[in-house]
Amino acid sequence: MNLFQLIFLGFQNAEQIKEKIDSAPDQGYEIGVVIGTYLPFVLFIIFAYVVYYMAKNRKD
């Protein structure tokens, strides 16, 4: 996948999220969509930081 495809996929995903939030039956569903959307990115950032920290402090 090249960069353009990733950007397009991100915009397409944002449109789908907006549609889900607009058609949400209640406030709880909206919160679930937001958490489900951002949680993987937050976990990836935390994982990347832990790997970076461990590599930085590694003794060779």
N, C-alpha and C positions, 0 to 999 in steps of 0.2 A: 504494500500500500504506500502510495506516495503522499506527500504533505497535502496536496490539493484534495485528495480523497478523504483524508482525515478531517480537514476543515469542513468539507461538505457534509460528512457524517455528523460532525458536531452540530452544525446548523440544523440538519434534519432532525437530530435528536432533540434539540431545543424546541422545535416546532411541535414535536410529539408530546413533549412535557407540557407545553403551554395548552395544547388541546386537552390533555388529561386533567390539568388543573381547572380549565374552564368548564369541563363537563363533570367535575367532582360532585358527588352527592352531598358531601358535608365537609366541614373543616378538617376532620381527622384524616380523610383521604388525601387532602392536599398536603398535609404534613408528612404523610407516608410517602408520597411521591417525591417530595423535596429531600427527605432523608435518604430514600433509596437512590436518588440521583447523585447526591454529593458524597455519600458515605464511601463508595469505592475510591473516589479521588482522594479523600482524606486518608484512608487506610494506605493507599499507594504512597502518598507523601510521607507518612510516618514510617513505612517500611524503607523507603529510600533514605530517609535520614538515619535510621538505625544502621543500615548497611554502610553508609558513608562514615558514620561515627566509629563503627567497628574497624573499618579499613584505615581510618585516620590514626587510630590508637594501636594498631597492630605493630608488634615488635618483630622485626625480621632477624 
